[in-house]
Amino acid sequence: MSDYYVGAVARSGVWLAVAYTNDGYDHAAVLDGVGELWTRYEETAERVAVDVPIGLESTEAPRPNEAAAAELLGERRQALVPAPVREAARKQRYRAAARVHERKTGRSLSRDAFERARVTTGMDEFMTTIDEARPMFVEALPELCYRAFAGDPLSHSPDVAAGYAERMRVLAGFDRDAPPTVQSVAEATEGREVPIPAVLDAVALGLTMRPGAGDLRSLPADPPTDEEGLPMQYVYRSDTPLVTGE
C-alpha cells in the first residue's frame, strides 16, 4: 500500500527526503543518491517530488517549465538554474558542455547548471531506465512551491536570515505544523552536512505532495514531453492555477 508523499532535494552530494502521510509529517532521511531514494520508497510512496530536472531537451533552452517559472518568480527567478540539454549534461568538462549547449541552443551554459550536471544526468538515467518510477517521480521547483503557497514571489534569498524567516512564515501559513516539522527534519540530518535551505525546501516539496489545501497542479498546465517521453513540468499546490503572461 502506498502511504508516503515525499519531497526530496539533492544538495551537497546527498539527498534529503521528507515524508508525509495523510495524517502529517512522518519522517526525514538523508540518502546517498536517487537509487537509494528509489529503494527506500519504491513500495511505500504514492508520489515523490524532486528538485532535479526530469525531462531534458535536446535542442532548446530553457525548458518550457523553466521559461514559465521565470515569468512567475519576479526577482527570485535567479533561484532557477536552467538545465543543460541532454548531450551537454553528459560532458565531463565545463568547456565541452558549454560548447555543446551553445551549439544546440544558441545560449550559454551557466557554471551552476554544469555543477549540477552530475545529479541531473543521474536522474535522467534513472528515469529513462526504471519505467516503474515514471508514474511516481515528478519535478518541483522549491521557489515555485513557495510562490504558490504565498500567492506572490518571495523577496529574499534563502541564504540570508530574512530569507529563512520569510520561508518559515510561508510554510507556517500553509501548514501550522511546519515550524516543528522543520526542526524535526533538521535534527534528522545530524552527522551529515545538509544546508539549512535544503531543510526548508524539502519540507516545501513534501507539503506540495501531501494531499491538503489546494490542488496539485502542473506548470505548464499541459506539459510537453522530451524525446524520452518524460514530461517537462514543475508541480505545485494551489487553489488556482499560476498564470503566465499577465
C-alpha positions, 0 to 999 in steps of 0.5 A, a space after each residue: 500500500 502506498 502511504 508516503 508523499 515525499 519531497 526530496 532535494 539533492 544538495 551537497 552530494 546527498 539527498 534529503 527526503 521528507 515524508 508525509 502521510 495523510 495524517 502529517 509529517 512522518 519522517 526525514 532521511 538523508 540518502 546517498 543518491 536517487 537509487 537509494 531514494 528509489 529503494 527506500 520508497 519504491 513500495 511505500 510512496 504514492 508520489 515523490 517530488 524532486 528538485 532535479 530536472 526530469 525531462 531534458 531537451 535536446 535542442 532548446 533552452 530553457 525548458 518550457 517549465 523553466 521559461 514559465 517559472 521565470 515569468 512567475 518568480 519576479 526577482 527570485 527567478 535567479 533561484 532557477 538554474 536552467 538545465 543543460 540539454 541532454 548531450 551537454 549534461 553528459 560532458 565531463 568538462 565545463 568547456 565541452 558542455 558549454 560548447 555543446 549547449 551553445 551549439 544546440 541552443 544558441 545560449 550559454 551554459 551557466 557554471 551552476 547548471 554544469 555543477 549540477 550536471 552530475 545529479 541531473 544526468 543521474 536522474 535522467 538515467 534513472 528515469 529513462 531506465 526504471 519505467 516503474 518510477 515514471 508514474 511516481 517521480 515528478 519535478 518541483 521547483 522549491 521557489 515555485 512551491 513557495 510562490 504558490 503557497 504565498 500567492 506572490 514571489 518571495 523577496 529574499 534569498 534563502 541564504 540570508 536570515 530574512 530569507 529563512 524567516 520569510 520561508 518559515 512564515 510561508 510554510 507556517 501559513 500553509 501548514 501550522 505544523 511546519 515550524 516543528 516539522 522543520 526542526 524535526 527534519 533538521 535534527 534528522 540530518 545530524 552527522 551529515 552536512 545538509 544546508 539549512 535551505 535544503 531543510 526548508 525546501 524539502 519540507 516545501 516539496 513534501 507539503 506540495 505532495 501531501 494531499 491538503 489545501 489546494 490542488 496539485 497542479 502542473 506548470 505548464 498546465 499541459 506539459 510537453 514531453 522530451 524525446 524520452 517521453 518524460 514530461 517537462 513540468 514543475 508541480 505545485 499546490 494551489 487553489 488556482 492555477 499560476 498564470 503566465 503572461 499577465 
